[in-house]
Amino acid sequence: MISYFKSDFLLLRFLKRLSFCTLFLYFATVEVQAIALVKGQFTGLNIPRFVSAKSNKINVRRGPSLTYKIDWVYQQVGVPLKVTAEYEHWLKVVDYQGEGGWVHSRLLSGNRFVIFLVNNARLKRKPNLKSPEIALIQKGVIAKLISVSGKWCQVAVGGHIGWSYRDNVWGLLDEETLKN
């Protein structure tokens, strides 16, 4: 009797472990597939992603067609926008203040820009705290994004090319790296 009970116990323990491993692998696979499937239906590009205003007049609408009301107009080339959805040729975007709407894809560019969120952000010659400052950048300034490495991003602004903490700007995905 004791040997019979012991073998049942071992079998039960084995089945518990097997079912736990099976569930773990199932949910891990579902998570990976969910991440991999976040692609735009029209472009096939990742969502979310960042784009920028191609011209100095970009109408932002309540819905994805010309029949929807214009809520506001972006009036500066290079404004960084985060794409959160796609519908045919229309992209749903959000700006750094959290305001969003629908913009026709022809009005947007894949060129990357960032907007500074803080006053007196230090632009450094190299991505290093001890590197000399080459400029102070004010809140609201838009800069061309060149590259991203760790906690630093390289930008071009006002005739300067330098490095800033990525926390000083908006227009980057979490953990994003970008080589120039």
N, C-alpha and C positions, 0 to 999 in steps of 0.2 A: 504493500500500500504506500509506503513512504516513497519508494522510487517512482511510482505512478504519479503521485502528487507533485514530486520534484520536477518530473518531465513536463507536466501540465503547466507548472509555474514558469519554467523556462520558455515553453512555447508561447504562453501568454505575454511574457516580457518581450520576446522577439517580435510578436505581432504588433504590440504597442509601438515599439521602436520603428518598425517598418511603416506603420500607418503615419507616424509623426514625420518620418523622412519623406514619404510620399506627399503628404500635405505641404511640407516645406518646399519641396521641389515644384509642386503645382503652383503655389502662390508666387514663388520666385520667378517662374516662367511667365505667369500672368503679368507681373510687374514689369519685366523686361519687355514683353510684347506691347504693353500699354505705352511705354516710353518710346519704343521704336515706331509705333503707329501714329504719332502726332505729326502728321504731314498735312499741308494744305491740299484741299481737293483740286484746286485749280493749278497751283504752281508746283506742288510736290515738295515745297520747301518746308523746313521745320517751323512749327508754331509752338511757343512764341519765338520771334526773331525781331531784330531791329532793322528799320529802314529809315529813310529821311525824305523830307519834302524836296521835290525836284524843282519846284518853281516858287515864286513869291506870292502865289495865290492858289491855295489849296482849300477847296470847299469840303467841310466835314458835315456829313448828313446823318440823319437819324436812322436810316436804313440803307440797304444795298441797292439803290437805284436812283435815277435822276428825279423820280416822282416824290422822293422823301424831302422834307424840309431841311434847309441848310441851318445848322445850329451855330456855326462860327466858321471863320476863315483863318488859316495859317498864312501869315504874310512874310515869311522869311525862308529863304532857301536853306536847307540843311537841318531844319528842326528834326531832332531824333524822335521817332515814334516806334512803339512796340506793337507788332502785329499779334493779335490775339485770336483771330478767326478769318476765314475766307468764305466768300460766296460768289461764285463765277469770277468776274473781273474785279470784284470789290473786296477790299481788305478792311477789317475792323481793327482800328488802331487806338492806342492810349498814349497820352503824352505824360511828361514827367509830373504833372499835377494830378494825374489820375482821370483827366477828362478824356472821353473817347467818342468815337463815331465811325462812320463808314466813309472810305475814300476810294476813288477809282484807282486801280493799280497803275495806270499810265502816269499818274501824278506823283508817284513815289519812286525813289531810287534805292538801290542796294548799297549805295555809298554810305559809309558809317560815320556818324557824328555823335558827339556827346554834349550834354549841357551841364555846366558847373552849378552845383547846388549850394555852395558856400562862398562867402566873401573871403577875399585874400587867400585863395588856394595857392600854394606854392608850386610853381613849375620848376622842376629840377633838371639839371643837365643829364644826369643818369638816374636810374631807379635805385637810389640809395639815400638814406637820411643825411649822410655827410656830404653828399654832392652839393655843389653851389646852386643857389637859386638863380634862375634866369628871368623870372617874371612872377608877378602876383596877378591872379585871375579873379575877376569878380563874379558874383552870383548871376546866373542867367546868360553868361557868355557861352556861345556855341563854338566847339572846336572839332576839327577833323580828327577822327580816330585813326591812328596809324598801327598800333599794336597793343596787346595786353599780355602781361606776364605777371602771374601771382597777384600781389596786392597793388601793382602799378599798371598804369596805362600811359602809352606814349601818344601825345596829341600835337597837332599843329594849330597854332592860334596867333593872330596878330604878328605874323612874321617870325614867330618863335616855334621851335620844335623842342619839346621837353617831356618830362615824366611827372605825373601827378598820382596821388593815391586814388585808387579806383573808387573809394568811398566818397570822394569829392565830386563825383560826376554821376549822371544818370544816362543810361544808354547801353549798358552792358548786362548780359545775362550772368547769373550767379556762376561762379567757377569758370567763366568763359576765358579761353586763351585765344589770341589772335596774333599771327605772325605777319610781318609786313613783307 
